[in-house]
């Protein structure tokens, strides 16, 4: 039991350090393109950093592989199924009625970033509820 708590604390520390590092690097990389109103691929790096910071909270809830963790993951995946398709629909809508023209790589980075943030965010929501 004590070994598991120590492992969870180690995981939390690792997630926290990598999350802060990735978020800091992403902010540094994003400053210049954002000032020039350009799309930056560092959005994915920022999403990954936020993912790691959310995992700091989630690690005690998900790493004990029990029924509660399976329920949290399952409900989160159902919600993210709809998030992904609504994001794709939104991109179709924006592409049809605006002056924004993204290439395929930018669309993929945008969708991946949404998933990197919404999956652990919905897990946090369900971890607090269940």
N, CA, C and O atoms as a GROMACS GRO file, in nm:
protein
  520
    1UNK      N    1   0.083  -0.120   0.000
    1UNK     CA    2   0.000   0.000   0.000
    1UNK      C    3   0.088   0.126   0.000
    1UNK      O    4   0.062   0.221  -0.075
    2UNK      N    5   0.189   0.127   0.084
    2UNK     CA    6   0.277   0.243   0.091
    2UNK      C    7   0.357   0.259  -0.038
    2UNK      O    8   0.388   0.370  -0.080
    3UNK      N    9   0.390   0.145  -0.099
    3UNK     CA   10   0.465   0.146  -0.226
    3UNK      C   11   0.382   0.211  -0.337
    3UNK      O   12   0.436   0.285  -0.419
    4UNK      N   13   0.252   0.183  -0.339
    4UNK     CA   14   0.164   0.242  -0.442
    4UNK      C   15   0.152   0.391  -0.424
    4UNK      O   16   0.153   0.465  -0.523
    5UNK      N   17   0.141   0.439  -0.300
    5UNK     CA   18   0.132   0.582  -0.275
    5UNK      C   19   0.261   0.654  -0.317
    5UNK      O   20   0.258   0.765  -0.370
    6UNK      N   21   0.373   0.588  -0.293
    6UNK     CA   22   0.501   0.646  -0.334
    6UNK      C   23   0.511   0.654  -0.486
    6UNK      O   24   0.562   0.752  -0.541
    7UNK      N   25   0.463   0.550  -0.554
    7UNK     CA   26   0.464   0.548  -0.700
    7UNK      C   27   0.373   0.657  -0.757
    7UNK      O   28   0.408   0.723  -0.855
    8UNK      N   29   0.256   0.677  -0.695
    8UNK     CA   30   0.165   0.783  -0.739
    8UNK      C   31   0.230   0.919  -0.721
    8UNK      O   32   0.218   1.005  -0.808
    9UNK      N   33   0.298   0.940  -0.609
    9UNK     CA   34   0.366   1.069  -0.585
    9UNK      C   35   0.478   1.091  -0.687
    9UNK      O   36   0.497   1.203  -0.735
   10UNK      N   37   0.551   0.984  -0.720
   10UNK     CA   38   0.655   0.997  -0.822
   10UNK      C   39   0.595   1.032  -0.957
   10UNK      O   40   0.648   1.116  -1.030
   11UNK      N   41   0.483   0.968  -0.991
   11UNK     CA   42   0.415   0.999  -1.118
   11UNK      C   43   0.367   1.144  -1.120
   11UNK      O   44   0.381   1.213  -1.221
   12UNK      N   45   0.310   1.189  -1.010
   12UNK     CA   46   0.262   1.327  -1.003
   12UNK      C   47   0.377   1.425  -1.021
   12UNK      O   48   0.363   1.524  -1.093
   13UNK      N   49   0.489   1.399  -0.957
   13UNK     CA   50   0.604   1.488  -0.970
   13UNK      C   51   0.655   1.490  -1.114
   13UNK      O   52   0.688   1.596  -1.167
   14UNK      N   53   0.662   1.373  -1.176
   14UNK     CA   54   0.706   1.364  -1.315
   14UNK      C   55   0.611   1.438  -1.408
   14UNK      O   56   0.654   1.513  -1.496
   15UNK      N   57   0.481   1.418  -1.390
   15UNK     CA   58   0.382   1.489  -1.472
   15UNK      C   59   0.392   1.640  -1.451
   15UNK      O   60   0.381   1.717  -1.546
   16UNK      N   61   0.413   1.683  -1.327
   16UNK     CA   62   0.421   1.826  -1.297
   16UNK      C   63   0.543   1.890  -1.362
   16UNK      O   64   0.533   1.996  -1.423
   17UNK      N   65   0.657   1.824  -1.350
   17UNK     CA   66   0.781   1.880  -1.408
   17UNK      C   67   0.771   1.886  -1.560
   17UNK      O   68   0.802   1.989  -1.620
   18UNK      N   69   0.729   1.776  -1.623
   18UNK     CA   70   0.718   1.777  -1.770
   18UNK      C   71   0.610   1.874  -1.816
   18UNK      O   72   0.626   1.938  -1.920
   19UNK      N   73   0.500   1.886  -1.741
   19UNK     CA   74   0.394   1.980  -1.778
   19UNK      C   75   0.440   2.123  -1.775
   19UNK      O   76   0.413   2.200  -1.867
   20UNK      N   77   0.511   2.160  -1.668
   20UNK     CA   78   0.564   2.296  -1.659
   20UNK      C   79   0.667   2.324  -1.768
   20UNK      O   80   0.667   2.431  -1.828
   21UNK      N   81   0.754   2.227  -1.794
   21UNK     CA   82   0.856   2.245  -1.896
   21UNK      C   83   0.793   2.262  -2.034
   21UNK      O   84   0.828   2.355  -2.108
   22UNK      N   85   0.700   2.173  -2.071
   22UNK     CA   86   0.637   2.181  -2.203
   22UNK      C   87   0.555   2.308  -2.218
   22UNK      O   88   0.557   2.370  -2.325
   23UNK      N   89   0.483   2.347  -2.115
   23UNK     CA   90   0.403   2.470  -2.123
   23UNK      C   91   0.493   2.592  -2.137
   23UNK      O   92   0.463   2.682  -2.216
   24UNK      N   93   0.602   2.596  -2.062
   24UNK     CA   94   0.695   2.708  -2.073
   24UNK      C   95   0.759   2.717  -2.210
   24UNK      O   96   0.768   2.826  -2.267
   25UNK      N   97   0.804   2.604  -2.264
   25UNK     CA   98   0.864   2.603  -2.397
   25UNK      C   99   0.761   2.644  -2.502
   25UNK      O  100   0.793   2.720  -2.594
   26UNK      N  101   0.638   2.596  -2.489
   26UNK     CA  102   0.534   2.630  -2.585
   26UNK      C  103   0.503   2.780  -2.582
   26UNK      O  104   0.486   2.841  -2.688
   27UNK      N  105   0.495   2.837  -2.465
   27UNK     CA  106   0.471   2.982  -2.455
   27UNK      C  107   0.584   3.059  -2.521
   27UNK      O  108   0.561   3.155  -2.594
   28UNK      N  109   0.707   3.017  -2.496
   28UNK     CA  110   0.823   3.083  -2.556
   28UNK      C  111   0.819   3.075  -2.709
   28UNK      O  112   0.847   3.173  -2.778
   29UNK      N  113   0.785   2.958  -2.761
   29UNK     CA  114   0.780   2.939  -2.906
   29UNK      C  115   0.662   3.013  -2.968
   29UNK      O  116   0.672   3.061  -3.081
   30UNK      N  117   0.550   3.023  -2.895
   30UNK     CA  118   0.428   3.081  -2.951
   30UNK      C  119   0.427   3.234  -2.955
   30UNK      O  120   0.347   3.292  -3.029
   31UNK      N  121   0.511   3.299  -2.880
   31UNK     CA  122   0.503   3.445  -2.867
   31UNK      C  123   0.517   3.516  -3.003
   31UNK      O  124   0.431   3.595  -3.040
   32UNK      N  125   0.622   3.488  -3.074
   32UNK     CA  126   0.647   3.558  -3.201
   32UNK      C  127   0.540   3.530  -3.307
   32UNK      O  128   0.489   3.626  -3.366
   33UNK      N  129   0.503   3.404  -3.334
   33UNK     CA  130   0.397   3.383  -3.435
   33UNK      C  131   0.263   3.446  -3.397
   33UNK      O  132   0.191   3.495  -3.484
   34UNK      N  133   0.229   3.443  -3.270
   34UNK     CA  134   0.102   3.504  -3.230
   34UNK      C  135   0.104   3.655  -3.247
   34UNK      O  136   0.002   3.715  -3.281
   35UNK      N  137   0.218   3.718  -3.222
   35UNK     CA  138   0.228   3.862  -3.242
   35UNK      C  139   0.215   3.900  -3.390
   35UNK      O  140   0.172   4.011  -3.423
   36UNK      N  141   0.252   3.809  -3.478
   36UNK     CA  142   0.240   3.832  -3.622
   36UNK      C  143   0.115   3.769  -3.682
   36UNK      O  144   0.103   3.757  -3.804
   37UNK      N  145   0.022   3.728  -3.596
   37UNK     CA  146  -0.106   3.669  -3.637
   37UNK      C  147  -0.087   3.549  -3.730
   37UNK      O  148  -0.153   3.538  -3.833
   38UNK      N  149   0.001   3.461  -3.692
   38UNK     CA  150   0.027   3.340  -3.769
   38UNK      C  151  -0.010   3.218  -3.684
   38UNK      O  152  -0.001   3.221  -3.561
   39UNK      N  153  -0.050   3.112  -3.752
   39UNK     CA  154  -0.077   2.986  -3.683
   39UNK      C  155   0.056   2.922  -3.646
   39UNK      O  156   0.147   2.914  -3.728
   40UNK      N  157   0.066   2.878  -3.524
   40UNK     CA  158   0.189   2.815  -3.479
   40UNK      C  159   0.163   2.669  -3.443
   40UNK      O  160   0.061   2.635  -3.384
   41UNK      N  161   0.257   2.585  -3.479
   41UNK     CA  162   0.245   2.443  -3.447
   41UNK      C  163   0.272   2.418  -3.299
   41UNK      O  164   0.252   2.306  -3.251
   42UNK      N  165   0.316   2.519  -3.226
   42UNK     CA  166   0.341   2.503  -3.083
   42UNK      C  167   0.211   2.489  -3.004
   42UNK      O  168   0.214   2.465  -2.884
   43UNK      N  169   0.098   2.504  -3.071
   43UNK     CA  170  -0.031   2.481  -3.006
   43UNK      C  171  -0.037   2.338  -2.954
   43UNK      O  172  -0.088   2.313  -2.844
   44UNK      N  173   0.013   2.244  -3.031
   44UNK     CA  174   0.014   2.104  -2.988
   44UNK      C  175   0.106   2.085  -2.867
   44UNK      O  176   0.075   2.006  -2.778
   45UNK      N  177   0.217   2.155  -2.864
   45UNK     CA  178   0.307   2.147  -2.750
   45UNK      C  179   0.242   2.204  -2.624
   45UNK      O  180   0.258   2.150  -2.515
   46UNK      N  181   0.168   2.314  -2.642
   46UNK     CA  182   0.095   2.373  -2.530
   46UNK      C  183  -0.013   2.276  -2.480
   46UNK      O  184  -0.032   2.260  -2.359
   47UNK      N  185  -0.083   2.211  -2.572
   47UNK     CA  186  -0.186   2.115  -2.534
   47UNK      C  187  -0.125   1.996  -2.460
   47UNK      O  188  -0.184   1.945  -2.365
   48UNK      N  189  -0.008   1.952  -2.504
   48UNK     CA  190   0.060   1.842  -2.437
   48UNK      C  191   0.103   1.881  -2.295
   48UNK      O  192   0.093   1.801  -2.202
   49UNK      N  193   0.150   2.004  -2.280
   49UNK     CA  194   0.186   2.053  -2.146
   49UNK      C  195   0.065   2.061  -2.055
   49UNK      O  196   0.073   2.025  -1.938
   50UNK      N  197  -0.047   2.107  -2.108
   50UNK     CA  198  -0.170   2.113  -2.028
   50UNK      C  199  -0.218   1.972  -1.994
   50UNK      O  200  -0.269   1.949  -1.885
   51UNK      N  201  -0.202   1.879  -2.088
   51UNK     CA  202  -0.237   1.740  -2.064
   51UNK      C  203  -0.158   1.686  -1.945
   51UNK      O  204  -0.214   1.620  -1.857
   52UNK      N  205  -0.029   1.713  -1.944
   52UNK     CA  206   0.056   1.664  -1.834
   52UNK      C  207   0.015   1.727  -1.701
   52UNK      O  208   0.015   1.659  -1.598
   53UNK      N  209  -0.019   1.855  -1.702
   53UNK     CA  210  -0.061   1.920  -1.578
   53UNK      C  211  -0.194   1.865  -1.527
   53UNK      O  212  -0.214   1.853  -1.406
   54UNK      N  213  -0.284   1.830  -1.618
   54UNK     CA  214  -0.410   1.767  -1.576
   54UNK      C  215  -0.386   1.627  -1.522
   54UNK      O  216  -0.458   1.580  -1.434
   55UNK      N  217  -0.284   1.560  -1.575
   55UNK     CA  218  -0.253   1.425  -1.526
   55UNK      C  219  -0.198   1.426  -1.384
   55UNK      O  220  -0.202   1.324  -1.316
   56UNK      N  221  -0.147   1.540  -1.338
   56UNK     CA  222  -0.104   1.551  -1.198
   56UNK      C  223  -0.222   1.522  -1.107
   56UNK      O  224  -0.210   1.449  -1.009
   57UNK      N  225  -0.336   1.579  -1.140
   57UNK     CA  226  -0.457   1.556  -1.060
   57UNK      C  227  -0.512   1.415  -1.083
   57UNK      O  228  -0.561   1.352  -0.989
   58UNK      N  229  -0.504   1.366  -1.206
   58UNK     CA  230  -0.567   1.239  -1.239
   58UNK      C  231  -0.489   1.116  -1.194
   58UNK      O  232  -0.550   1.010  -1.177
   59UNK      N  233  -0.361   1.126  -1.175
   59UNK     CA  234  -0.281   1.006  -1.150
   59UNK      C  235  -0.328   0.925  -1.028
   59UNK      O  236  -0.327   0.802  -1.036
   60UNK      N  237  -0.368   0.985  -0.916
   60UNK     CA  238  -0.417   0.900  -0.806
   60UNK      C  239  -0.551   0.832  -0.839
   60UNK      O  240  -0.584   0.730  -0.779
   61UNK      N  241  -0.626   0.888  -0.932
   61UNK     CA  242  -0.757   0.833  -0.966
   61UNK      C  243  -0.749   0.724  -1.072
   61UNK      O  244  -0.833   0.633  -1.074
   62UNK      N  245  -0.650   0.732  -1.161
   62UNK     CA  246  -0.644   0.640  -1.274
   62UNK      C  247  -0.546   0.525  -1.256
   62UNK      O  248  -0.569   0.417  -1.311
   63UNK      N  249  -0.439   0.544  -1.181
   63UNK     CA  250  -0.338   0.440  -1.174
   63UNK      C  251  -0.376   0.320  -1.089
   63UNK      O  252  -0.328   0.210  -1.117
   64UNK      N  253  -0.459   0.334  -0.988
   64UNK     CA  254  -0.513   0.210  -0.932
   64UNK      C  255  -0.614   0.152  -1.033
   64UNK      O  256  -0.723   0.208  -1.051
   65UNK      N  257  -0.578   0.045  -1.096
   65UNK     CA  258  -0.663  -0.011  -1.202
   65UNK      C  259  -0.783  -0.081  -1.140
   65UNK      O  260  -0.785  -0.204  -1.129
   66UNK      N  261  -0.882  -0.004  -1.101
   66UNK     CA  262  -1.002  -0.060  -1.042
   66UNK      C  263  -1.124  -0.023  -1.126
   66UNK      O  264  -1.111   0.035  -1.234
   67UNK      N  265  -1.240  -0.057  -1.076
   67UNK     CA  266  -1.364  -0.032  -1.149
   67UNK      C  267  -1.391   0.118  -1.164
   67UNK      O  268  -1.444   0.161  -1.267
   68UNK      N  269  -1.354   0.196  -1.065
   68UNK     CA  270  -1.375   0.342  -1.072
   68UNK      C  271  -1.294   0.403  -1.185
   68UNK      O  272  -1.344   0.488  -1.259
   69UNK      N  273  -1.169   0.361  -1.199
   69UNK     CA  274  -1.083   0.413  -1.306
   69UNK      C  275  -1.139   0.375  -1.443
   69UNK      O  276  -1.137   0.457  -1.535
   70UNK      N  277  -1.188   0.254  -1.456
   70UNK     CA  278  -1.248   0.211  -1.583
   70UNK      C  279  -1.373   0.293  -1.615
   70UNK      O  280  -1.396   0.326  -1.731
   71UNK      N  281  -1.453   0.324  -1.515
   71UNK     CA  282  -1.572   0.406  -1.535
   71UNK      C  283  -1.536   0.548  -1.578
   71UNK      O  284  -1.597   0.603  -1.669
   72UNK      N  285  -1.436   0.606  -1.513
   72UNK     CA  286  -1.391   0.742  -1.548
   72UNK      C  287  -1.342   0.745  -1.692
   72UNK      O  288  -1.379   0.834  -1.768
   73UNK      N  289  -1.261   0.649  -1.730
   73UNK     CA  290  -1.206   0.644  -1.866
   73UNK      C  291  -1.317   0.620  -1.968
   73UNK      O  292  -1.319   0.685  -2.073
   74UNK      N  293  -1.407   0.529  -1.939
   74UNK     CA  294  -1.516   0.497  -2.032
   74UNK      C  295  -1.607   0.616  -2.057
   74UNK      O  296  -1.639   0.646  -2.172
   75UNK      N  297  -1.651   0.682  -1.951
   75UNK     CA  298  -1.739   0.798  -1.967
   75UNK      C  299  -1.668   0.912  -2.039
   75UNK      O  300  -1.729   0.983  -2.119
   76UNK      N  301  -1.541   0.930  -2.011
   76UNK     CA  302  -1.464   1.034  -2.078
   76UNK      C  303  -1.453   1.008  -2.227
   76UNK      O  304  -1.464   1.101  -2.308
   77UNK      N  305  -1.433   0.885  -2.265
   77UNK     CA  306  -1.421   0.851  -2.408
   77UNK      C  307  -1.552   0.873  -2.482
   77UNK      O  308  -1.551   0.915  -2.598
   78UNK      N  309  -1.664   0.846  -2.417
   78UNK     CA  310  -1.793   0.871  -2.481
   78UNK      C  311  -1.812   1.020  -2.508
   78UNK      O  312  -1.854   1.059  -2.617
   79UNK      N  313  -1.780   1.102  -2.410
   79UNK     CA  314  -1.792   1.247  -2.427
   79UNK      C  315  -1.697   1.295  -2.536
   79UNK      O  316  -1.735   1.379  -2.618
   80UNK      N  317  -1.576   1.244  -2.538
   80UNK     CA  318  -1.477   1.290  -2.636
   80UNK      C  319  -1.507   1.244  -2.777
   80UNK      O  320  -1.460   1.305  -2.873
   81UNK      N  321  -1.584   1.139  -2.792
   81UNK     CA  322  -1.633   1.100  -2.924
   81UNK      C  323  -1.716   1.214  -2.982
   81UNK      O  324  -1.698   1.251  -3.098
   82UNK      N  325  -1.806   1.270  -2.902
   82UNK     CA  326  -1.889   1.380  -2.949
   82UNK      C  327  -1.810   1.510  -2.963
   82UNK      O  328  -1.840   1.590  -3.052
   83UNK      N  329  -1.712   1.531  -2.878
   83UNK     CA  330  -1.626   1.650  -2.890
   83UNK      C  331  -1.551   1.648  -3.022
   83UNK      O  332  -1.541   1.750  -3.090
   84UNK      N  333  -1.497   1.532  -3.059
   84UNK     CA  334  -1.422   1.521  -3.183
   84UNK      C  335  -1.510   1.550  -3.304
   84UNK      O  336  -1.471   1.627  -3.392
   85UNK      N  337  -1.627   1.490  -3.308
   85UNK     CA  338  -1.714   1.513  -3.423
   85UNK      C  339  -1.770   1.654  -3.427
   85UNK      O  340  -1.790   1.709  -3.535
   86UNK      N  341  -1.797   1.714  -3.312
   86UNK     CA  342  -1.842   1.853  -3.314
   86UNK      C  343  -1.728   1.946  -3.356
   86UNK      O  344  -1.753   2.049  -3.419
   87UNK      N  345  -1.604   1.913  -3.320
   87UNK     CA  346  -1.489   1.992  -3.365
   87UNK      C  347  -1.472   1.984  -3.516
   87UNK      O  348  -1.444   2.085  -3.582
   88UNK      N  349  -1.488   1.865  -3.571
   88UNK     CA  350  -1.479   1.849  -3.716
   88UNK      C  351  -1.591   1.927  -3.785
   88UNK      O  352  -1.568   1.994  -3.886
   89UNK      N  353  -1.712   1.920  -3.730
   89UNK     CA  354  -1.824   1.996  -3.786
   89UNK      C  355  -1.796   2.145  -3.779
   89UNK      O  356  -1.824   2.218  -3.874
   90UNK      N  357  -1.741   2.192  -3.668
   90UNK     CA  358  -1.707   2.333  -3.653
   90UNK      C  359  -1.603   2.376  -3.756
   90UNK      O  360  -1.612   2.485  -3.813
   91UNK      N  361  -1.504   2.290  -3.781
   91UNK     CA  362  -1.402   2.322  -3.881
   91UNK      C  363  -1.464   2.330  -4.021
   91UNK      O  364  -1.428   2.419  -4.099
   92UNK      N  365  -1.555   2.239  -4.054
   92UNK     CA  366  -1.624   2.248  -4.183
   92UNK      C  367  -1.703   2.378  -4.194
   92UNK      O  368  -1.702   2.444  -4.298
   93UNK      N  369  -1.770   2.414  -4.086
   93UNK     CA  370  -1.850   2.536  -4.085
   93UNK      C  371  -1.763   2.660  -4.101
   93UNK      O  372  -1.795   2.749  -4.180
   94UNK      N  373  -1.653   2.666  -4.027
   94UNK     CA  374  -1.562   2.780  -4.034
   94UNK      C  375  -1.496   2.788  -4.171
   94UNK      O  376  -1.480   2.897  -4.226
   95UNK      N  377  -1.458   2.674  -4.225
   95UNK     CA  378  -1.392   2.674  -4.356
   95UNK      C  379  -1.486   2.721  -4.466
   95UNK      O  380  -1.442   2.780  -4.564
   96UNK      N  381  -1.614   2.694  -4.452
   96UNK     CA  382  -1.710   2.732  -4.556
   96UNK      C  383  -1.753   2.876  -4.552
   96UNK      O  384  -1.789   2.933  -4.655
   97UNK      N  385  -1.750   2.938  -4.434
   97UNK     CA  386  -1.807   3.072  -4.421
   97UNK      C  387  -1.709   3.178  -4.373
   97UNK      O  388  -1.751   3.281  -4.321
   98UNK      N  389  -1.581   3.154  -4.389
   98UNK     CA  390  -1.486   3.256  -4.345
   98UNK      C  391  -1.368   3.263  -4.441
   98UNK      O  392  -1.358   3.188  -4.537
   99UNK      N  393  -1.280   3.355  -4.411
   99UNK     CA  394  -1.161   3.376  -4.492
   99UNK      C  395  -1.042   3.292  -4.445
   99UNK      O  396  -0.934   3.299  -4.502
  100UNK      N  397  -1.064   3.214  -4.341
  100UNK     CA  398  -0.956   3.133  -4.286
  100UNK      C  399  -0.929   3.014  -4.377
  100UNK      O  400  -1.021   2.940  -4.412
  101UNK      N  401  -0.802   2.995  -4.414
  101UNK     CA  402  -0.764   2.883  -4.499
  101UNK      C  403  -0.649   2.809  -4.430
  101UNK      O  404  -0.536   2.857  -4.426
  102UNK      N  405  -0.680   2.693  -4.377
  102UNK     CA  406  -0.580   2.612  -4.309
  102UNK      C  407  -0.538   2.499  -4.399
  102UNK      O  408  -0.618   2.447  -4.477
  103UNK      N  409  -0.412   2.460  -4.388
  103UNK     CA  410  -0.370   2.340  -4.461
  103UNK      C  411  -0.399   2.218  -4.374
  103UNK      O  412  -0.441   2.230  -4.259
  104UNK      N  413  -0.376   2.101  -4.430
  104UNK     CA  414  -0.412   1.977  -4.361
  104UNK      C  415  -0.335   1.960  -4.230
  104UNK      O  416  -0.391   1.912  -4.131
  105UNK      N  417  -0.209   1.998  -4.228
  105UNK     CA  418  -0.129   1.983  -4.107
  105UNK      C  419  -0.183   2.070  -3.993
  105UNK      O  420  -0.185   2.028  -3.878
  106UNK      N  421  -0.227   2.191  -4.025
  106UNK     CA  422  -0.282   2.279  -3.923
  106UNK      C  423  -0.413   2.224  -3.868
  106UNK      O  424  -0.439   2.235  -3.748
  107UNK      N  425  -0.496   2.166  -3.954
  107UNK     CA  426  -0.621   2.106  -3.908
  107UNK      C  427  -0.592   1.989  -3.815
  107UNK      O  428  -0.656   1.974  -3.711
  108UNK      N  429  -0.495   1.906  -3.852
  108UNK     CA  430  -0.461   1.792  -3.767
  108UNK      C  431  -0.403   1.836  -3.633
  108UNK      O  432  -0.434   1.776  -3.530
  109UNK      N  433  -0.321   1.940  -3.633
  109UNK     CA  434  -0.266   1.992  -3.508
  109UNK      C  435  -0.379   2.046  -3.421
  109UNK      O  436  -0.379   2.026  -3.299
  110UNK      N  437  -0.474   2.116  -3.482
  110UNK     CA  438  -0.588   2.169  -3.408
  110UNK      C  439  -0.670   2.057  -3.346
  110UNK      O  440  -0.704   2.064  -3.228
  111UNK      N  441  -0.704   1.954  -3.423
  111UNK     CA  442  -0.784   1.843  -3.371
  111UNK      C  443  -0.708   1.765  -3.263
  111UNK      O  444  -0.766   1.727  -3.161
  112UNK      N  445  -0.580   1.741  -3.286
  112UNK     CA  446  -0.500   1.670  -3.185
  112UNK      C  447  -0.492   1.751  -3.055
  112UNK      O  448  -0.497   1.695  -2.946
  113UNK      N  449  -0.478   1.882  -3.068
  113UNK     CA  450  -0.471   1.968  -2.950
  113UNK      C  451  -0.601   1.965  -2.872
  113UNK      O  452  -0.601   1.960  -2.748
  114UNK      N  453  -0.712   1.967  -2.942
  114UNK     CA  454  -0.842   1.958  -2.875
  114UNK      C  455  -0.852   1.827  -2.797
  114UNK      O  456  -0.894   1.826  -2.682
  115UNK      N  457  -0.814   1.718  -2.861
  115UNK     CA  458  -0.823   1.589  -2.793
  115UNK      C  459  -0.726   1.579  -2.676
  115UNK      O  460  -0.759   1.521  -2.572
  116UNK      N  461  -0.605   1.634  -2.691
  116UNK     CA  462  -0.507   1.630  -2.583
  116UNK      C  463  -0.555   1.704  -2.459
  116UNK      O  464  -0.516   1.670  -2.347
  117UNK      N  465  -0.639   1.804  -2.477
  117UNK     CA  466  -0.687   1.880  -2.362
  117UNK      C  467  -0.821   1.826  -2.312
  117UNK      O  468  -0.842   1.818  -2.191
  118UNK      N  469  -0.912   1.789  -2.402
  118UNK     CA  470  -1.045   1.750  -2.356
  118UNK      C  471  -1.050   1.612  -2.292
  118UNK      O  472  -1.131   1.589  -2.202
  119UNK      N  473  -0.965   1.520  -2.335
  119UNK     CA  474  -0.969   1.386  -2.274
  119UNK      C  475  -0.936   1.393  -2.125
  119UNK      O  476  -1.016   1.344  -2.045
  120UNK      N  477  -0.823   1.451  -2.084
  120UNK     CA  478  -0.801   1.457  -1.938
  120UNK      C  479  -0.895   1.554  -1.867
  120UNK      O  480  -0.924   1.536  -1.749
  121UNK      N  481  -0.943   1.657  -1.937
  121UNK     CA  482  -1.038   1.750  -1.873
  121UNK      C  483  -1.168   1.680  -1.836
  121UNK      O  484  -1.220   1.700  -1.727
  122UNK      N  485  -1.219   1.599  -1.927
  122UNK     CA  486  -1.342   1.526  -1.894
  122UNK      C  487  -1.315   1.418  -1.789
  122UNK      O  488  -1.403   1.387  -1.708
  123UNK      N  489  -1.194   1.363  -1.789
  123UNK     CA  490  -1.160   1.267  -1.683
  123UNK      C  491  -1.156   1.336  -1.547
  123UNK      O  492  -1.200   1.278  -1.447
  124UNK      N  493  -1.105   1.459  -1.542
  124UNK     CA  494  -1.106   1.535  -1.416
  124UNK      C  495  -1.250   1.558  -1.372
  124UNK      O  496  -1.282   1.545  -1.254
  125UNK      N  497  -1.336   1.594  -1.466
  125UNK     CA  498  -1.477   1.617  -1.434
  125UNK      C  499  -1.539   1.491  -1.374
  125UNK      O  500  -1.605   1.499  -1.270
  126UNK      N  501  -1.519   1.377  -1.438
  126UNK     CA  502  -1.579   1.254  -1.387
  126UNK      C  503  -1.509   1.202  -1.262
  126UNK      O  504  -1.572   1.137  -1.179
  127UNK      N  505  -1.381   1.229  -1.246
  127UNK     CA  506  -1.311   1.187  -1.124
  127UNK      C  507  -1.366   1.261  -1.002
  127UNK      O  508  -1.369   1.206  -0.892
  128UNK      N  509  -1.410   1.382  -1.022
  128UNK     CA  510  -1.468   1.460  -0.910
  128UNK      C  511  -1.611   1.417  -0.883
  128UNK      O  512  -1.660   1.432  -0.771
  129UNK      N  513  -1.679   1.364  -0.984
  129UNK     CA  514  -1.819   1.324  -0.968
  129UNK      C  515  -1.836   1.182  -0.920
  129UNK      O  516  -1.930   1.153  -0.846
  130UNK      N  517  -1.748   1.092  -0.960
  130UNK     CA  518  -1.766   0.949  -0.929
  130UNK      C  519  -1.690   0.914  -0.802
  130UNK      O  520  -1.692   0.798  -0.759
   0.00000   0.00000   0.00000
